[in-house]
Amino acid sequence: MQAMRSSAVVRRALVLAAVAILCAAGPGYAFTGTSRNSSGSGGTGDGKGDLGARAQVVTYTYPSGKPDGTAKPLVSTDVSWTPPPCWIGPIADPASFKQMILDEVKNTDVPGQANYALEAMDELRRHYSDNYTWEGGGKGYKDFNLDQQGKGMFWGPVENPDSDSPHRFDCNGTLPFWVAAGDRPPAGTQHVITPEMLSELAYAHTHVPGVTIETNPVDTQTVNLPTWVWLKENYSPVSVRASVDLGGGQQIWAQTTATPTSVHITPGTPDAKVFPAGGDCAIAADGTVGAPYSGDAKADPPCGVTYLRSTDNRPPFALDVTATWTVRWTGSDGGGPHPLPEGVIDDPRPVTVHEYQSVNR
């Protein structure tokens, strides 16, 4: 009996080694969370050696409009917050899964390959093709469940391709398993993808308008002369939806909405006066922040700063404008909106300040 148990342990170790081989094979077969955007693009586009091209692991859409090239990634104010490094989710339909396994068996069978790797891959193939199993290994499958094509998906470990966390390998101890369309994995399965996890992935894919600082005067500023500050961008809520197809026309999803709530100006020196007092510039109804110089030399800028000393013979001041965004999410599980950490974006600009005896604007 002990020998049988030891054999079962060895067999399971071999198969898990095969999964590790798959996960070390690179993006093609690593169950990486290859994403698709709202245009349906993703993967290599040829459908070969690319799991993302065969199954839409996570799909991202942009209800508020796809971000352009000037948008910036939102940075969480909670430095300890990170999106999930890995999860258990749908990875392939039967036909794609079969081809993936057979391709990797072939790729492993090369001159000089270790015997354990060859045996591991063979154990894995037989598990899904020949109904092979072992004590504690779960049921085997016949011909990769091809008779169930269109009726479900194989689920397995997915590494977040954007994560550099050492925990991105934590899900790799789970062998891929079959889940019928619309069903969820058995109770107690760890790391199963949820709407909350999808909300965190959507957050990580949220890009918002930057903070391109415009000033008047344009370049060099002058002591005791108000500097009018405004942003080139317009601010409005940004939404991102992350979804996973469960098969059978069903999916789980989460949608985040980032809303600009404050824009704060920091002059880069205590020897300055900010407008308005406290430095919180208003976000207008049309999404604009600040305003160009009005032409009224006696008027205070709605967003700006007056420097009280020069940078002559000193390094420039770092004028900074920080935009804070409140983020909430709703999902396919109902309820909400639920909070996520606030996000910020900034882009300091060096400012040179001179002092003159007289000023002409």
C-alpha positions as CSV (number, residue, x, y, z in Angstrom):
1,M,0.0,0.0,0.0
2,Q,2.8,2.4,0.9
3,A,4.5,1.6,-2.4
4,M,1.3,2.4,-4.3
5,R,0.9,5.7,-2.5
6,S,4.6,6.6,-3.2
7,S,4.0,5.7,-6.9
8,A,0.9,8.0,-6.9
9,V,2.9,10.8,-5.4
10,V,5.7,10.4,-8.0
11,R,3.1,10.4,-10.8
12,R,1.4,13.5,-9.6
13,A,4.8,15.1,-9.2
14,L,5.7,14.2,-12.8
15,V,2.4,15.7,-14.1
16,L,2.9,18.9,-12.1
17,A,6.4,19.0,-13.5
18,A,4.8,18.8,-17.0
19,V,2.6,21.8,-16.1
20,A,5.7,23.6,-14.9
21,I,7.3,22.8,-18.3
22,L,4.3,24.3,-20.0
23,C,4.4,27.4,-17.9
24,A,8.1,27.8,-18.6
25,A,7.6,27.5,-22.3
26,G,7.0,31.2,-22.9
27,P,3.9,33.2,-23.9
28,G,2.8,30.6,-26.4
29,Y,1.8,27.9,-23.8
30,A,2.4,29.5,-20.4
31,F,-1.3,30.1,-19.8
32,T,-0.4,33.7,-19.7
33,G,-3.4,36.0,-19.4
34,T,-3.2,37.1,-23.0
35,S,-5.8,39.8,-23.3
36,R,-8.0,41.0,-26.1
37,N,-9.2,44.6,-26.5
38,S,-12.5,45.9,-27.8
39,S,-11.4,45.5,-31.4
40,G,-10.8,41.7,-30.8
41,S,-7.1,41.9,-31.4
42,G,-4.6,40.0,-29.3
43,G,-2.0,37.3,-29.5
44,T,0.1,36.8,-32.6
45,G,-2.8,36.8,-35.0
46,D,-1.9,33.5,-36.7
47,G,-3.6,31.3,-34.1
48,K,-0.5,29.1,-33.9
49,G,1.4,28.5,-30.7
50,D,-0.6,31.2,-29.0
51,L,-3.2,30.3,-26.4
52,G,-4.5,33.9,-26.4
53,A,-5.3,33.5,-30.1
54,R,-7.3,30.4,-29.4
55,A,-9.2,31.5,-26.3
56,Q,-10.0,35.0,-25.1
57,V,-8.6,34.6,-21.5
58,V,-9.5,38.2,-20.4
59,T,-11.2,40.7,-22.7
60,Y,-10.9,44.4,-22.1
61,T,-13.4,46.9,-23.5
62,Y,-13.6,50.7,-23.0
63,P,-17.2,52.0,-22.6
64,S,-15.9,55.6,-22.3
65,G,-13.7,55.3,-25.4
66,K,-10.4,53.6,-26.0
67,P,-7.5,55.6,-24.5
68,D,-5.3,57.3,-27.0
69,G,-1.5,57.4,-27.1
70,T,-1.2,60.3,-24.7
71,A,-3.2,58.6,-21.8
72,K,-1.3,57.6,-18.7
73,P,-1.6,54.5,-16.5
74,L,-3.4,55.3,-13.2
75,V,-1.1,54.7,-10.2
76,S,-2.7,53.5,-7.0
77,T,-2.2,55.7,-3.9
78,D,-2.0,52.4,-1.9
79,V,1.6,51.4,-2.5
80,S,0.8,47.9,-1.2
81,W,-2.0,47.3,-3.7
82,T,-1.4,45.1,-6.7
83,P,-3.7,43.3,-9.2
84,P,-3.9,39.5,-8.9
85,P,-0.6,37.9,-10.0
86,C,-2.3,34.7,-11.2
87,W,-5.7,33.0,-11.2
88,I,-7.6,29.9,-12.2
89,G,-9.7,30.6,-15.3
90,P,-10.8,29.3,-18.7
91,I,-7.8,28.6,-20.9
92,A,-8.9,26.7,-24.0
93,D,-11.7,24.7,-25.7
94,P,-11.1,21.0,-26.2
95,A,-9.6,21.3,-29.7
96,S,-7.2,24.1,-28.8
97,F,-6.2,22.3,-25.6
98,K,-5.5,19.1,-27.4
99,Q,-3.3,20.9,-29.9
100,M,-1.5,22.8,-27.2
101,I,-0.6,19.6,-25.3
102,L,0.4,17.7,-28.4
103,D,2.6,20.6,-29.6
104,E,4.3,20.8,-26.3
105,V,4.9,17.1,-26.1
106,K,6.6,17.3,-29.5
107,N,8.6,20.4,-28.4
108,T,9.8,18.6,-25.3
109,D,11.1,15.6,-27.3
110,V,14.4,17.0,-28.3
111,P,18.0,15.5,-28.2
112,G,19.4,15.8,-24.7
113,Q,16.1,16.3,-23.0
114,A,16.0,14.9,-19.4
115,N,14.1,11.7,-19.1
116,Y,11.9,13.1,-16.3
117,A,10.7,15.8,-18.6
118,L,9.8,13.3,-21.3
119,E,8.0,11.1,-18.8
120,A,6.2,14.0,-17.3
121,M,4.8,15.2,-20.6
122,D,3.8,11.7,-21.6
123,E,1.9,11.4,-18.2
124,L,0.2,14.7,-18.9
125,R,-0.8,13.7,-22.4
126,R,-2.2,10.3,-21.3
127,H,-4.2,12.0,-18.5
128,Y,-6.1,14.0,-21.1
129,S,-6.1,11.6,-24.0
130,D,-6.3,8.1,-22.6
131,N,-8.4,8.5,-19.4
132,Y,-5.2,7.9,-17.4
133,T,-5.3,8.8,-13.7
134,W,-3.7,8.0,-10.4
135,E,-4.5,8.1,-6.7
136,G,-5.4,11.6,-5.8
137,G,-4.9,12.8,-9.3
138,G,-8.6,13.3,-10.3
139,K,-10.4,11.7,-13.1
140,G,-8.8,11.4,-16.5
141,Y,-10.2,12.4,-19.9
142,K,-10.9,10.7,-23.2
143,D,-9.4,12.3,-26.3
144,F,-9.3,15.7,-24.6
145,N,-13.1,15.9,-24.3
146,L,-13.4,16.6,-28.0
147,D,-17.0,15.2,-27.8
148,Q,-17.7,18.2,-25.6
149,Q,-16.5,20.8,-28.1
150,G,-18.6,23.9,-27.7
151,K,-20.0,22.7,-24.4
152,G,-17.4,24.0,-22.0
153,M,-13.7,24.9,-21.4
154,F,-10.6,23.6,-19.8
155,W,-9.7,25.7,-16.8
156,G,-6.2,26.1,-15.4
157,P,-3.6,28.4,-14.0
158,V,-3.2,31.8,-15.7
159,E,-0.2,34.0,-15.0
160,N,-0.8,37.7,-15.1
161,P,1.5,38.8,-18.0
162,D,1.9,42.3,-16.5
163,S,2.9,41.0,-13.0
164,D,6.5,40.7,-11.8
165,S,5.4,39.4,-8.4
166,P,7.0,36.1,-7.3
167,H,3.4,35.0,-6.4
168,R,2.5,34.8,-10.1
169,F,3.5,31.1,-9.9
170,D,1.3,30.3,-7.0
171,C,-1.5,29.0,-9.2
172,N,0.7,26.5,-11.1
173,G,0.1,23.6,-8.8
174,T,-3.4,23.2,-10.3
175,L,-3.8,20.8,-13.2
176,P,-6.1,22.0,-16.0
177,F,-9.6,20.6,-15.5
178,W,-12.9,20.6,-17.4
179,V,-15.8,22.9,-16.6
180,A,-19.1,22.7,-18.4
181,A,-20.3,25.9,-20.1
182,G,-21.9,28.3,-17.6
183,D,-20.7,26.3,-14.6
184,R,-18.0,27.3,-12.1
185,P,-15.1,25.1,-10.7
186,P,-15.9,22.9,-7.7
187,A,-16.2,24.6,-4.3
188,G,-12.9,24.9,-2.6
189,T,-10.9,25.4,-5.7
190,Q,-8.3,28.1,-4.9
191,H,-7.5,31.2,-6.9
192,V,-10.7,31.0,-9.1
193,I,-11.2,34.1,-11.1
194,T,-13.9,36.4,-9.7
195,P,-15.5,39.7,-10.6
196,E,-13.5,41.4,-7.8
197,M,-10.3,40.0,-9.4
198,L,-11.4,41.2,-12.8
199,S,-12.1,44.7,-11.3
200,E,-8.4,44.8,-10.2
201,L,-7.3,43.8,-13.7
202,A,-9.5,46.5,-15.2
203,Y,-8.0,49.0,-12.8
204,A,-4.5,48.0,-13.9
205,H,-5.6,48.6,-17.5
206,T,-7.1,52.1,-16.7
207,H,-5.4,54.9,-18.6
208,V,-6.5,58.5,-17.9
209,P,-5.6,61.9,-19.5
210,G,-2.2,63.1,-18.4
211,V,-1.3,66.4,-16.8
212,T,0.3,68.5,-19.5
213,I,1.0,71.7,-17.7
214,E,0.5,75.0,-19.7
215,T,1.6,78.3,-18.2
216,N,1.5,82.0,-18.8
217,P,4.2,83.3,-18.9
218,V,5.1,80.4,-21.1
219,D,8.7,79.8,-20.1
220,T,10.6,81.8,-17.5
221,Q,8.5,83.0,-14.6
222,T,8.9,86.3,-12.7
223,V,9.0,86.9,-8.9
224,N,5.8,88.4,-7.6
225,L,4.0,88.0,-10.9
226,P,1.2,85.4,-10.9
227,T,1.8,82.4,-13.1
228,W,-1.5,81.2,-14.7
229,V,-1.6,77.4,-14.9
230,W,-4.0,75.2,-16.8
231,L,-4.0,71.6,-18.2
232,K,-4.0,70.8,-21.9
233,E,-6.3,67.8,-21.2
234,N,-10.0,67.7,-20.4
235,Y,-11.0,65.4,-17.6
236,S,-14.1,63.1,-17.6
237,P,-14.9,59.7,-16.1
238,V,-13.0,56.7,-17.6
239,S,-14.5,53.2,-17.6
240,V,-12.8,49.8,-18.3
241,R,-14.6,46.5,-18.4
242,A,-12.7,43.2,-18.0
243,S,-14.6,40.0,-18.8
244,V,-14.0,36.2,-19.1
245,D,-16.0,34.0,-21.4
246,L,-17.3,30.9,-19.6
247,G,-18.7,29.3,-22.7
248,G,-22.4,28.8,-23.6
249,G,-22.9,32.6,-24.0
250,Q,-22.1,33.3,-20.3
251,Q,-19.4,35.4,-18.8
252,I,-18.2,37.0,-15.6
253,W,-17.2,40.7,-15.7
254,A,-16.3,43.7,-13.8
255,Q,-16.4,47.4,-14.8
256,T,-14.3,50.1,-13.1
257,T,-15.0,53.8,-13.4
258,A,-12.4,56.3,-12.5
259,T,-13.7,59.8,-11.8
260,P,-11.5,62.9,-11.4
261,T,-12.1,64.3,-8.0
262,S,-9.2,66.8,-7.3
263,V,-6.3,68.5,-9.0
264,H,-3.7,69.9,-6.7
265,I,-0.9,72.3,-7.6
266,T,2.5,72.2,-5.8
267,P,4.9,75.0,-6.6
268,G,8.1,73.1,-5.7
269,T,9.1,75.6,-3.0
270,P,7.6,77.0,0.2
271,D,8.5,80.5,-1.1
272,A,5.4,80.8,-3.2
273,K,1.6,81.5,-3.0
274,V,-0.8,79.2,-4.8
275,F,-4.2,79.9,-6.3
276,P,-6.7,79.0,-5.0
277,A,-5.5,79.0,-1.4
278,G,-4.6,75.4,-0.5
279,G,-3.7,74.6,-4.1
280,D,-6.8,72.6,-5.1
281,C,-7.8,73.7,-8.6
282,A,-11.4,73.2,-9.6
283,I,-12.4,70.8,-12.4
284,A,-15.0,72.6,-14.5
285,A,-18.1,71.0,-15.8
286,D,-16.6,70.7,-19.2
287,G,-13.6,68.9,-17.7
288,T,-11.1,71.8,-18.0
289,V,-8.7,72.6,-15.2
290,G,-7.4,76.2,-14.8
291,A,-7.5,78.8,-17.6
292,P,-5.1,80.8,-19.8
293,Y,-4.3,84.4,-18.8
294,S,-7.4,86.5,-18.9
295,G,-5.6,89.8,-19.8
296,D,-6.6,91.4,-16.5
297,A,-3.3,92.1,-14.7
298,K,-5.2,92.6,-11.4
299,A,-7.0,89.2,-11.6
300,D,-5.9,86.1,-9.7
301,P,-5.6,83.0,-11.7
302,P,-8.2,80.3,-11.0
303,C,-5.3,77.9,-10.9
304,G,-1.8,79.2,-10.5
305,V,1.2,80.3,-8.4
306,T,3.1,83.4,-7.5
307,Y,6.8,82.7,-6.8
308,L,8.3,84.9,-4.1
309,R,11.9,84.2,-4.8
310,S,14.0,83.5,-7.9
311,T,15.9,80.5,-9.0
312,D,18.9,82.6,-10.0
313,N,22.0,80.5,-9.2
314,R,19.7,77.8,-7.9
315,P,18.1,74.7,-9.5
316,P,14.7,75.2,-11.1
317,F,11.6,74.6,-9.0
318,A,9.6,71.5,-9.7
319,L,6.1,72.8,-10.5
320,D,3.8,69.8,-10.1
321,V,0.1,69.2,-10.7
322,T,-1.4,66.0,-9.3
323,A,-4.7,64.7,-10.4
324,T,-6.5,62.3,-8.1
325,W,-9.1,59.8,-9.4
326,T,-11.7,58.0,-7.3
327,V,-12.3,54.4,-8.6
328,R,-15.3,52.2,-8.1
329,W,-16.5,49.0,-9.7
330,T,-19.6,47.0,-10.4
331,G,-19.7,43.4,-11.6
332,S,-21.7,40.4,-12.8
333,D,-22.2,39.3,-9.2
334,G,-24.5,42.3,-8.6
335,G,-24.2,45.0,-5.9
336,G,-21.9,47.9,-5.7
337,P,-20.4,50.1,-6.7
338,H,-17.5,48.9,-4.6
339,P,-14.4,51.1,-3.9
340,L,-10.9,50.5,-5.2
341,P,-7.8,52.5,-4.1
342,E,-7.7,56.1,-5.4
343,G,-5.4,56.6,-8.3
344,V,-3.1,59.6,-9.1
345,I,-1.2,60.9,-12.0
346,D,1.3,63.7,-12.1
347,D,4.1,65.1,-14.3
348,P,6.4,67.7,-12.6
349,R,7.8,70.5,-14.8
350,P,10.9,72.4,-14.1
351,V,10.3,76.1,-13.7
352,T,12.9,78.9,-13.9
353,V,12.0,82.1,-12.0
354,H,13.9,85.4,-12.5
355,E,13.6,88.7,-10.6
356,Y,13.4,92.0,-12.4
357,Q,13.2,95.6,-11.3
358,S,10.2,96.2,-13.6
359,V,7.7,93.9,-15.3
360,N,6.0,94.2,-18.6
361,R,3.6,91.4,-19.5
